[in-house]
Amino acid sequence: ERKAQYSADKFELLANIVDDPGNFSVHTDSPIRSLNDLAAAAKAKPGELTVGTTGVGSDDHLALLLFQKMAGVRFNHIPMKGAADVKGGIIGKQIDVAAMNIGEALQATAGGAPMRQLGQMSLARTNLAPNVPTFAEQGMRIEMASLRGIAAPKGLPPDIRRALVQAVEKAASDPEFQAKAVQYYAPLRYLAPAEFEKVYKQIDEDFRKLWTELPWGEK
């Protein structure tokens, strides 16, 4: 059993900055153009279609498990070291599907990678990918994303904590920062400390529930 080396209660959550939804992509040569197409292809070849993710237990892997459960299909999971390897796998047609965050996929596509995004796992279409339908729009209510925020060691002096929170909020609301985020394919979602903690606790609860239903391991 893998045990976490840290927990959020050891940190002061200062703010969340980025919310990068998950997504499934295929090579542009692939006949698969939607999640329904993907489910049909998987049903036709149980356990044969390969899906590359950024590792066992990653958000991409968990999204894959949820999709398999909802669609009633089974894939061949190929865990990789990171998004760069997943991108390389789909470009070289070594895998059939790339599971990675939409920001990472869009950056790869902008760089010339022959990738087609099938959907994004967000509540609504992100400003970076307005033409990519959400999973929910396609009948799959899967919401999965990489939240990227800022935290500090527990026990910060109140005045220092307050100054840091204000500084981060000011930076996140700056138009120049927001424009740069778009250039780096980083979907922004600022969350103040209390809201960030609330969202974090809900995600933790959801993942613990998911573990009881679909426990993931090293294989």
Stockholm file with secondary structure:
# STOCKHOLM 1.0

chainA/1-219         ERKAQYSADKFELLANIVDDPGNFSVHTDSPIRSLNDLAAAAKAKPGELTVGTTGVGSDDHLALLLFQKMAGVRFNHIPMKGAADVKGGIIGKQIDVAAMNIGEALQATAGGAPMRQLGQMSLARTNLAPNVPTFAEQGMRIEMASLRGIAAPKGLPPDIRRALVQAVEKAASDPEFQAKAVQYYAPLRYLAPAEFEKVYKQIDEDFRKLWTELPWGEK
#=GR chainA/1-219 SS CCCCSCCGGGEEEEEEEEEEEEEEEEETTCSCCSHHHHHHHHHHSTTTSEEEESSTTSHHHHHHHHHHHHHTCCCEEEECSSHHHHHHHHHTTSSSEEEEEHHHHHHHHHTTCCEEEEEECSSSCCTTCTTSCBTGGGTCCCCCEEEEEEEEETTCCHHHHHHHHHHHHHHHTCHHHHHHHHHTTCCEEEECHHHHHHHHHHHHHHHHHHHHHSCCCCC
#=GC SS_cons         CCCCSCCGGGEEEEEEEEEEEEEEEEETTCSCCSHHHHHHHHHHSTTTSEEEESSTTSHHHHHHHHHHHHHTCCCEEEECSSHHHHHHHHHTTSSSEEEEEHHHHHHHHHTTCCEEEEEECSSSCCTTCTTSCBTGGGTCCCCCEEEEEEEEETTCCHHHHHHHHHHHHHHHTCHHHHHHHHHTTCCEEEECHHHHHHHHHHHHHHHHHHHHHSCCCCC
//
